[in-house]
Amino acid sequence: MTSSERTGVVGAGTAGLAAATLLARAGASVDVLEQAPQPGPVGAGLLIQPTGMSVLARLGVLDRVVAGAARIDRVVGTTVGGKRFMDLAYRDEHGLGVHRGALFSALRDAAVEAGVRILPGAEVVDYRDDGVLIDAGGASYGPYDLVVGADGARSTMRRFLDVRARVFEHRWGALWGVFDDPGGAFGGELDQYFDGTSRLAGFLPTGSGAVSLFWSVRLDRVAAVRAAGIDAFRRELVSLAPVAAELKLPSMDALLPASYRQVSLPRWHRGRLVLLGDAAHALSPQLGQGANLALMDAAALADAASLAEFEAARRAQARFYAFGARALNTVFQSDWDVMAWPRDTLMAPVSRLPWVRGRALDVLSGRAAGLFRSVRT
Ligand SMILES: Cc1cc2nc3c(=O)[nH]c(=O)nc-3n(C[C@H](O)[C@H](O)[C@H](O)COP(=O)(O)OP(=O)(O)OC[C@H]3O[C@@H](n4cnc5c(N)ncnc54)[C@H](O)[C@@H]3O)c2cc1C
C-alpha cells in the first residue's frame, strides 16, 4: 500500500498487529484500536506453519518466537484403539508450537518499535465512509485514508462492507489451556487422539516444558463438563490418551471454552475499508491455519498496490482452507460418528499415495490454494 497513508487498524490480534507493523515500516502512520483495556491473547497454543514463520521472519520476530516455542516435525492422529491413521511429517521444514502470549508479545513489541500507536480500551462500534472510527464511549478517531478491520471472527467492521455474510456456527467447540508437562511426554509433534467423532484430545508442545491441550466438546455440554470437576475430566482424558496421565491439570478454571464459526463474504473491501484475518474469513481450527492465514494476509496487504489486488491475492487460499476446515470438522468433531470409519480406515492408505502426500503436506504447511494449486512463498 502507498506509504503516506494514515491507517486505522481495528483489533490488536495476530492479523492487526502484523499488518500494522508492515504498513508502518512502509511509511504509513498507524493507529491500532483495541477493545480490551489491556490487550493480550485469549486461548492457549497455536501451531504456526512454515508459511507463517516466513512472515514472522519478515517482521523480524522469528528468532524471538522460536526461542520460546517448540519445534513441531509431524502431525499424528491415533484412535482410542491405538491405530495410527494419520502421520504427516513436514519435509525439509517444520512448524512451531507457540504459546499465544509469546506470539502476542513479540508482535506487539515489533509494532511499537515500528512506531505504531496502540490504543487500548477502544471498542469500535461505528465507521463512516470518510474513514472516521467511533468507539463505544463516543470518541472518534481518524479520519484515516485506510481502515483495516482485523477484529476477528465476530467482527463489527464486517457490517460496514454492506454485504451479506454467510455464517455457519459450529455446534462443537473446545476446552483448551496450557499445562506443565514435567515428564516431557509430549515433544516434536502435534498429537491427537480420537474416539469416533465425539471424543478428541489434541496435545501441542509450546516450549519451556509446557503443552497446549485441546479437548473437543459439544457446546451444549461445556457447562456439564466443567461442573463435573477436574478429577472427572482427568479420568476422561486419560481414558482416551493414557500418555496424558502425567500432565499437571490444576483445575477446570485453567481450561477456557472456545467456539468457532465459519464466515464467508462476497468481498473483503469497500472504499477505504478492508478486512483481513478471521474478520474476512473465519474458519474452524481443524487445519491449524487461522493465525497462519492472518499473517499471510498481513504480508499480502503490505505488498499490494490496491485493496482489490490484496483480495485477489488471498481469496482462493482462504476459500480453500475454509472448505477443508469445514470438511475436516465433520470427521473430527461432530455428531456424525459414522464419519470416523472412513477416517480411521482409509486415511492411512490413501495418504501414502505420493500425489496425495504431496498435497497433504502443502495443505499442512499453509501453501495450498486449491486441490491443484499452491501459493508461492
Ligand atoms: C481452539 C482454537 C485453536 C486454534 N488453533 C490454531 C492453530 O493451531 N493455528 C492457527 O494458525 N490458528 C489457530 N486458531 C485460529 C486462530 O486463533 C485465529 O484464526 C486467529 O487468532 C485470527 O487472528 P485475527 O487477528 O484475525 O483475530 P483475533 O485473534 O480474534 O484478534 C481480533 C482482535 O480484535 C479485537 N476486537 C474485536 N472486536 C473489536 C472492536 N469492535 N473494536 C476493537 N477491537 C476489537 C479483539 O479483542 C482481538 O484482540 C485456533 C482457534 C481456536 C478457537
The ligand as an SDF file (V2000), in Angstrom:
LIG
                    3D

 53 58  0  0  0  0  0  0  0  0999 V2000
   -9.4310  -23.7100   19.7660 C   0  0  0  0  0  0  0  0  0  0  0  0
   -8.6890  -22.9760   18.6780 C   0  0  0  0  0  0  0  0  0  0  0  0
   -7.4690  -23.4570   18.2260 C   0  0  0  0  0  0  0  0  0  0  0  0
   -6.7740  -22.7770   17.1980 C   0  0  0  0  0  0  0  0  0  0  0  0
   -5.5800  -23.2820   16.7660 N   0  0  0  0  0  0  0  0  0  0  0  0
   -4.9310  -22.6580   15.7610 C   0  0  0  0  0  0  0  0  0  0  0  0
   -3.6510  -23.1350   15.3110 C   0  0  0  0  0  0  0  0  0  0  0  0
   -3.1310  -24.1340   15.8260 O   0  0  0  0  0  0  0  0  0  0  0  0
   -3.0160  -22.4700   14.3020 N   0  0  0  0  0  0  0  0  0  0  0  0
   -3.5670  -21.3590   13.7210 C   0  0  0  0  0  0  0  0  0  0  0  0
   -2.9350  -20.7860   12.7980 O   0  0  0  0  0  0  0  0  0  0  0  0
   -4.7690  -20.8840   14.1240 N   0  0  0  0  0  0  0  0  0  0  0  0
   -5.4610  -21.4940   15.1180 C   0  0  0  0  0  0  0  0  0  0  0  0
   -6.6500  -20.9900   15.5570 N   0  0  0  0  0  0  0  0  0  0  0  0
   -7.2440  -19.8350   14.8570 C   0  0  0  0  0  0  0  0  0  0  0  0
   -6.6310  -18.5130   15.3080 C   0  0  0  0  0  0  0  0  0  0  0  0
   -6.7550  -18.3690   16.7060 O   0  0  0  0  0  0  0  0  0  0  0  0
   -7.3470  -17.3510   14.6290 C   0  0  0  0  0  0  0  0  0  0  0  0
   -7.5640  -17.6470   13.2790 O   0  0  0  0  0  0  0  0  0  0  0  0
   -6.5120  -16.0850   14.7420 C   0  0  0  0  0  0  0  0  0  0  0  0
   -6.3870  -15.7140   16.1060 O   0  0  0  0  0  0  0  0  0  0  0  0
   -7.1540  -14.9450   13.9550 C   0  0  0  0  0  0  0  0  0  0  0  0
   -6.4280  -13.7690   14.1910 O   0  0  0  0  0  0  0  0  0  0  0  0
   -7.1260  -12.3650   13.9780 P   0  0  0  0  0  0  0  0  0  0  0  0
   -6.0760  -11.3560   14.2770 O   0  0  0  0  0  0  0  0  0  0  0  0
   -7.8030  -12.3320   12.6550 O   0  0  0  0  0  0  0  0  0  0  0  0
   -8.2900  -12.3080   15.0680 O   0  0  0  0  0  0  0  0  0  0  0  0
   -8.1940  -12.3220   16.6620 P   0  0  0  0  0  0  0  0  0  0  0  0
   -7.0000  -13.0690   17.1240 O   0  0  0  0  0  0  0  0  0  0  0  0
   -9.5270  -12.7870   17.1320 O   0  0  0  0  0  0  0  0  0  0  0  0
   -7.9930  -10.7920   17.0710 O   0  0  0  0  0  0  0  0  0  0  0  0
   -9.0390   -9.8530   16.9550 C   0  0  0  0  0  0  0  0  0  0  0  0
   -8.7560   -8.6880   17.8940 C   0  0  0  0  0  0  0  0  0  0  0  0
   -9.7280   -7.6740   17.6530 O   0  0  0  0  0  0  0  0  0  0  0  0
  -10.2210   -7.1930   18.8860 C   0  0  0  0  0  0  0  0  0  0  0  0
  -11.5700   -6.6520   18.6310 N   0  0  0  0  0  0  0  0  0  0  0  0
  -12.6890   -7.3440   18.3430 C   0  0  0  0  0  0  0  0  0  0  0  0
  -13.7190   -6.5160   18.1280 N   0  0  0  0  0  0  0  0  0  0  0  0
  -13.2390   -5.2540   18.2960 C   0  0  0  0  0  0  0  0  0  0  0  0
  -13.8260   -3.9560   18.1890 C   0  0  0  0  0  0  0  0  0  0  0  0
  -15.1180   -3.7940   17.8830 N   0  0  0  0  0  0  0  0  0  0  0  0
  -13.0520   -2.8820   18.4170 N   0  0  0  0  0  0  0  0  0  0  0  0
  -11.7200   -3.0120   18.7320 C   0  0  0  0  0  0  0  0  0  0  0  0
  -11.1240   -4.2340   18.8460 N   0  0  0  0  0  0  0  0  0  0  0  0
  -11.8760   -5.3340   18.6180 C   0  0  0  0  0  0  0  0  0  0  0  0
  -10.1890   -8.4110   19.8090 C   0  0  0  0  0  0  0  0  0  0  0  0
  -10.2070   -8.0450   21.1780 O   0  0  0  0  0  0  0  0  0  0  0  0
   -8.8810   -9.0540   19.3740 C   0  0  0  0  0  0  0  0  0  0  0  0
   -7.7860   -8.5190   20.0860 O   0  0  0  0  0  0  0  0  0  0  0  0
   -7.3430  -21.6160   16.6090 C   0  0  0  0  0  0  0  0  0  0  0  0
   -8.5710  -21.1280   17.0820 C   0  0  0  0  0  0  0  0  0  0  0  0
   -9.2390  -21.7850   18.1120 C   0  0  0  0  0  0  0  0  0  0  0  0
  -10.5420  -21.2250   18.5990 C   0  0  0  0  0  0  0  0  0  0  0  0
  1  2  1  0
  2  3  1  0
  2 52  2  0
  3  4  2  0
  4  5  1  0
  4 50  1  0
  5  6  2  0
  6  7  1  0
  6 13  1  0
  7  8  2  0
  7  9  1  0
  9 10  1  0
 10 11  2  0
 10 12  1  0
 12 13  2  0
 13 14  1  0
 14 15  1  0
 14 50  1  0
 15 16  1  0
 16 17  1  0
 16 18  1  0
 18 19  1  0
 18 20  1  0
 20 21  1  0
 20 22  1  0
 22 23  1  0
 23 24  1  0
 24 25  2  0
 24 26  1  0
 24 27  1  0
 27 28  1  0
 28 29  2  0
 28 30  1  0
 28 31  1  0
 31 32  1  0
 32 33  1  0
 33 34  1  0
 33 48  1  0
 34 35  1  0
 35 36  1  0
 35 46  1  0
 36 37  1  0
 36 45  1  0
 37 38  2  0
 38 39  1  0
 39 40  1  0
 39 45  2  0
 40 41  1  0
 40 42  2  0
 42 43  1  0
 43 44  2  0
 44 45  1  0
 46 47  1  0
 46 48  1  0
 48 49  1  0
 50 51  2  0
 51 52  1  0
 52 53  1  0
M  END
$$$$
